[in-house]
Every structure is written in structure tokens, then in C-alpha cells.
């Protein structure tokens, strides 16, 4: 049935894989946790710092387990890893409806959901998608990143509505059932590890004539391509990418957990704060998709630099503009850049280091990103309890983006990326020249 579905259409099957990975990103939107911060805190009497520990543990365990699950993806294939992880994530999400103590939230959201999310994360689904595409790699991975934004647009307002219409416990159960009943069956039916499983080639290209061993698109492997992840960390580009990813994690994770509470503290209703977050995610769909399309036509490091720069401008607007205007300007500006970094980072890493060890290499960079994310969540929660404001942690987030901009801009992409390595063209043969004549002397 699965094979018949894959071949029973003229549309390249890689785009169906992208679509299902987008759905996975939508239903596993962890930003929904921010909607639960205030109702759960009020019922149990928790401070923002305490519940931030649970959220930060989720991001930290995601990071700690990402290299292991990335290695599992390289060894066993993305389909198996995503299926198992998605099932566990759905069960853990539903189980949060049984919360009775902060330690239960830390274990269930932090340890179980955080670990399982590593297998379903955009880094892992992106590492699978890049095997299906070569010329349109950034476009495909950019669409996958847009799924994260759509999750913020759809799942977070849904969670807010469920909390108001029923209660936060039933809302958790509903989110878990959506994962189990929608995403898991689709992955089982549609997703395959690479196009060769279906007798296809990347981008849906036609099979070459029998005996033709010419390289695809006349491209060579990059000078840093490797099958051993440790080798990648002996070169400078991976450190530049990873350091920028730390700032990326710090600045986005704060918003995933604390943006909705920040909006409520500024006088918005819970629904309005969720709508503001959804507005940000709408623009992120546009930003992630556009970044993917543009990156296939120019250097990836250039787009990555612009994304970090735009996000820095958003934090400046948040700190300088008066009243609630700052909230909406911030949401508008940062929306274009919110999750657009992950597709660019995965594509750039694949171009420089190849696909053989991409799962674990990406996993190591995501580990650093999630350490940044966990740090940002904890610092924001603690500083809010101390100062009663998010001004200081948001200022810190803005300043962290400066080194991310500089490091991304200085990556020597043309030197190391496989996109810019080409086979030398054969020397022209001039008619009338015999074997003893040189071209210059003809």
C-alpha cells in the first residue's frame, strides 16, 4: 500500500515527505507550553522560575539526546526514529493532563517529551529531507521549518481555546491525541528514508543512461566532507555554525515559553497574547519559505546573517518602542526570522560536510543550541521572579545576536561548500590539429 501510494502520482514523492514532516513539526509545537504557564502556576502556586525549570529541562534533554538520535538516524534511518519518537511524544503530551506535582512536569515534559522530541525535531526531519533534494534542498528544508511556524499559528491558539473552553488538563490530552492519531499514521504511510527506496533520484530527476557514471550536476564533494562526525569539529566552519546556533536557541526559546506570559503581563488577554504569538508564526511561515527559496539562489551564509540581523532589530524595537506597539512591532519583525535559521543551518552543514554523518553532526550543533535555549528559559524565569519584568533577559538576548551575525558572515562557504566545487571542463578540441600540435600553436 505504501509503495503504491508513493508511485501512484506524477508529483515527486519528496514533496509528500516534506508535507508530512511539516505536519510533524506542526503537531509537536512545544511553544504551546507557554500557554499553560499561567493556568498551571495559578492552580499549584508555582512561581515562573519553578515552571521555567520544567520547560528548560525539556529543551536541555532535547539537546542532550539529539546527537544520539541523530546517530540512530544515520544508522537505522529517519523513518524508524521519527515513528518511535513521535509515538512517545504523543503519549507524554497526553500524560501531562495528569499533572499533580512540579516534579511530574519536569519528568514528563523535560525528560520524556524532551528526549522524544529529539527524534522528531526539524534537525532530524531536515536531515532526512536533504537526502531527497539537491538543487532545491534549501527550499524543501525551508518548508519543513515553516511547519514549526504553522505549529505556533495553529496549535498554540488551539491550546489557548481549549484551556478557556474546558481546562488545561483536557487541553494537554487533546494535543497528545492529535500527535498519535494524525501524525503517526501519516509518517508510517508516506515517509521513506531516501529516494532510492522507491527507485527515484534526488529532485525527481530522470535516471541517467545505463553506464553513465558522470557526477550529478557536475558537482564534486566539498573538501571537508566526511563520514566521521569528529572530523567535522576539527574545522572552523562547524564552530562558527554551532556558536551562532547557541544564540539562536537562547533568543527563540525565551519567546516560546515566555512570550505569551509577557503579553498577558502587558495587559493582553490570554487569547490575545496567543493571537499575537500566532501572528508572529504567520510571518515566520513567509520568512522560512522565502529564506529557503532565496538560499537556493545565493550563499546560505548570507541569508543566515540577514536572519540573525533582523532578529536583533526586533529585540531593539521591543526595548525602545512605547506601549503595546512594541509588542506588535516585535512580533512582526521577529516573525520573519523566528525559525528560519534551522533550515539554513541544516542545509549549510549538509553542503559542507556531506550526508554520511549529517544526523550526528547536526545533533551536536542542536545540542549546543538547546543548551542556549535552556539557559535562556531559566534566566528569563529567574530574572522575572527577581525583577518582575522581562526587560533584562530580552536585552541579553538582543546582545547575543551580534556575535551570531559576525560568525555567520565570516563562514567561507565558497571555499568549503559542495555547491561551489565543480569538475574542470575538458579542454576544447580544435579541428585541424594533429596529435603533435598544441592548441596555442594551432
N, C-alpha and C positions, 0 to 999 in steps of 0.2 A: 504493500500500500504506500509506504513512504517513498519507494523508488518510483512508483508510478506517478505519485504526486510531483516528484522532482522533475520528471521528464515530460509530463503532460502539459507543457506550456512552452510558448516561444520566448517568454521572458527569462533572462538569465537567472538561474536559481540563486546566485549570490545575493541578488536583491531581496529575495524572500528570507534569506538568512539574516540580512541586515534588518528587515522589518521585524522579525521575531526577536532579535537582540534588542531592538528598540522597545518592544513590549516588555521584555525582561527588565530593562532599565526603568521603565515607567512604573511597574508594579512593585519594584524594590526600592522606591524612593525613600531614603532614610531621612530626608528633610522633614517628613511627616512627624518625626519625633518632636519637633519644635512646637507643634500644635498641642501636644499632650503635656508640655512642661507645666503650664499653669494649673489645669484641672487636676492633674495628679499631685502636684505640690500642695494645692489647697486641701485636697482630701486627706493627705497623710501628714501635712505640716512640714514638708521638706523645704529647705532653702534652695536658691538657684545653684549654689555651689555643690550641694549634695546631689541633685539630679543631673548636674553637669558631669559629675564623676561617671554616672551610668552612660551618658552619651559619649563621653571621651573614651571610655573603655571600648565601646563599640567601634570607634574609629581606630583605636590603637590595636585591637585584636585583628581588625581587618588588615592593618598594615603588617602586623607580625606574621599572619598566616598567608599573606599574598605571595611571598616567594615560594612557599611550599606548594600552594595550589597552582602557582604558575609553573612550577616544575612538574606537577601532576598533569597539567595541561599539555606540556611538551611531551610527556611520556605516554599518557593514556588517551589524549585527545580532548578537545574542548567540550564536545557534546556530553560525554560522561560526567565530567567535572561540573558542568553547568546544571545538569539534571539533578544530580545528588545534592549539590549546594542549594539549588532553588527549592527543593522539597524541604530541606532542613530549615531554610529561611522562612518559608511559609508557616511551618509548624511553630517555630519560635515566635513569630509575629503574633499568631493567634493566641499563643500561651500567655502573652503579656496582658491579656484580658483577665488573667487570674492573679494579677499582682497583689501582694499583701505586705511587702516589705521592700525597702530600697535595695537590699542585697539580691532579692529576686530579680529586680530590673537590671542590676549590674550583671548578674549571671546570664539572664535570658537575652537581653539586648546587647550587652557588652561582649560576653564570651561566645554564646551560641550564634546569635544573629550576626555579630561582627565577624566571626570566623567563616560562617557560611556565605556571607556577602562577598568574601574574597573570591569565591568561585564564580560568582555571577556579576562581578564588578565590570564597569566599562573597560578596565585594563584587560581583563580576561576575554571578554567578548570581542574587544578590539583586536587582541592577539589572534583570535580565530578569524575575524573578518579579513585581516590583511592577507591571509592565505588565498582568499577568493578574488582579490583585486591586486593589480599592479599599477596600471596607468591611472585608475580612478580610486586609488587607495585612500587618499585623504578625504575625498567626497564621501565614500562609504563609511569610514570611521567617524567622520563629522556627523553624519546622520545618526549613527549609533550614540554619539554624545548628545545629540538633540533629544534622544529618548530620556535622558536624565532630566532635561529641562521640561519635557512633557509630563514627567512624573511629578515635578513640582507644580505644574499647571493643573493636573487632573487629580492626583492622589491627595495632595495637601488640602485643597478646598473640600474634597470629598470627606476626608477625615474630620475637618472642622465642622462640616454639616452634620456628620454622624454624631459627633460629640454633643452638638446642640439639640439634635432631634431625638437622640436616645441617651447614651452616656459613653464615657471614654472606654469602658471595658468592651462593649459591643463594637465600638469602632475598631479596636485592635483585632478582634476576631474577624471582622469583615475584611480588613486589609490582608490578613493571613489567608483567608479563603480565596480571595482574588488571585493571589500567587499560586495556590495549589490547583485551582480549577480552570484558570485561564493560561498562565504562562507555562506550567509544567507540560500539559498536553501539546502545546504548540512547539516547544523545544523538541519533544520526542518525535513529532511528526515531520518537522521541517529542517532542523539544523543538522548539518553534517560537518565533519572536521575540515575537509578541503575539497576543492572541485574534482580532484582525481577520483574520489569515492564514487562520483557519478559519471565518470568518463568525460569530464569537462576540463577546460583550461581557464586560468585567471582572466577576468573581464569578459568571459564568454567568447574568447577568440576561437577561431576555427582551428582544428587540428592541423599541424604542419604536414606537408607531404612526407610520405614514408621515406625514411633515410635522411631527412633534413635535420641536422643537428645544430643549426645556427642558433645563436643565443636570442632569447626573447627581446624584441625591441632594440636589438643591438646594444644591450647594456651588460656591463661586467659587474661583478661583486665589488663592493666598496673595500678599501684597503684595511678596514677594521672589522670586516665581517668575521664572525666566529661562531663555533658550536659550543664554546665553553663560556659560561657567564662570567667567571672570574677574570677571563681575559679582557672583557669589556671595561672592567674597572681599573685596568692599567692604562687607560687612555683618558684624555682630558674631556672629550665631549660628554661622556656619560655623567661626569661630575657636574658639569655645567647644567645639564638637563635635570639632574637629581636635586641640585641646590635650588633651582627655580621651582621645582615641584614642591619643595618644603614650604616655600612662601605661598604657593598655590593652595596647599592643604590648609595652612593657617588661616588664610583670608576667606576661603569658601566655607570651611566647617563652622566658623563662628556664625556665619549667616544661616546655615542650615538649621542650627539649634537655637540661635538667639535672635534671629531677625523678627520672627512673629512676636515673641515676648517684648522685644524692643518697640515694635509698633503699638502693642497694647499699652505699654508704659507711656507712650506718647499720646494716648487718648483714643486710639482706634479701637473699634470693637474687635473681638476675635475673628469674626468673619471678614471684616475689612482688612485686618492685618494679613489674613490668609490670601485675600484677593490681591493685596499688594505684592505678596510673595509670588502668587500666580502670574501677575503682570510681569514681574521680573523674569519668570520662566518662559513666558510667551516670547519675550525679546531674546531670550537665550536660545530658543529654537531657531530663530532667524540668525543669530550670531554664530552658533555652532555649524549650521548648514552652510552659511555663506563662507565661513572660515575654511571649511572643507573644500568647497568649490574653488575658492581663490588659491588655496595652498597647492592644488594640483597644477597651477599655472605659474607659481613663483616659489621662492625659497620658503621652506617651512619655518625656519628660524625668524624670518621677517614677520610672519603672521603671529608667531608666538610672542615676539617682542611687542607688537602692537596690542595684543590681548592684555598682557601684563600692564602696559602703559594705560590703557583705557580703564582697567580696574582701579589703578592708582588714582586716576582722575575722579572716579566715583567716590572713593573714600574722602578725597579732598572736598567734594561737593557736600558730603554728609556732615562734615565738620564745620563748613563755612556758611552754608545757606541757612536762612532763618526759618523757623516754624516747621510745620509739616511738609512744606515744599521740599525740604531737603530729603525727606523720606522717599518721595515720588521721583525726584530727580536722580537720587541714588539708585533706586530700583530700575529706572530707565537706562541709565548709563552702564551699570554693572551687569544688567541683563544680557547685553551683547557679548560679555566676556566670561560669564559665570562658570560654565563648564566647558568652554571651548578649548581649554588648554590640554585636556586629556587626549582628544583625538590627534592634536598636533604632536604631542609628545610621543604617543604610541607610533604614529607614522614616521616621525623623525628617527626614533630608535630602531624601527624596522629597516629604514633606508640605510642607516649607518652600520648596524650590527647584524643584519640578516634575520632570518626566521627560525633558524635551528634552535636557538636558546632564547627566543623572544619572550616566552612566557615567564621564565625565571628572571631575566634581565628586567623586564617591565615590573615584575613582582618586587624586585629590590628597590626600584625607584618609587613604586607606590608605597612601600614600607616607610620610606623617608617622608613621603607626602602625608601619610596618615599620622606619623609622629608629629608633624607640624599641625595637622588637624586636631589631634587630641590635645596638644598644648594650647592651641587657640581656644578650644571649648572650655578647658579647665580655667585658663587665665581669665577669660571673659566672665565666667560664672563667679569666680572668686572676687574679682575686682568689682563686679556688680554688688555683691554682698557687702563689700567694704565701703564703696563709694556711693552706691545707689544709682550708678549710671554706667552706660556702656561707652562713654566718650573715650576713656583711656585705652581699652582694648582695641577699639576701632582705629584709634590713632596709631597704635603699634602695628596693626595690620597694614595700614597705608604705607608706613615707612619700610616694611619688609618687602614691598613690591619693587623698590628701587634696585636692590641687587639682582632681583629676578630679571628685570629689564636688561641690565648690563650683561649678565651672564648669558642670556638668550641671544642677545645681539652679537656677541663675540664668538659664537659657535662657528667653526669653519666648515660649513655644510658642503660647499662646493668641492672641498678637498676630500671629504670623507664619505659623503652620501653616494649610494649606488646610482642614484638618479643622474649623476654627473660623470660617471665612469663609462666610457664608450670604447668599443673596438676601433682600432685605427682603420681608416678607409684604405682599400687596396690602391696601390699606385696605378695611375692610368696607363693604358697600353696604347701607344701611338702606331697607327698603321704605317707601314713602310719601314719600320725599324727592324733590323735583324738582331740576332742574339748578341752581337758584338757591339751594338750601338747603344750609347746611353741616351736617356731622354733629353738631357740638356744638350747633347751634341747632335741631336737629330736635325 
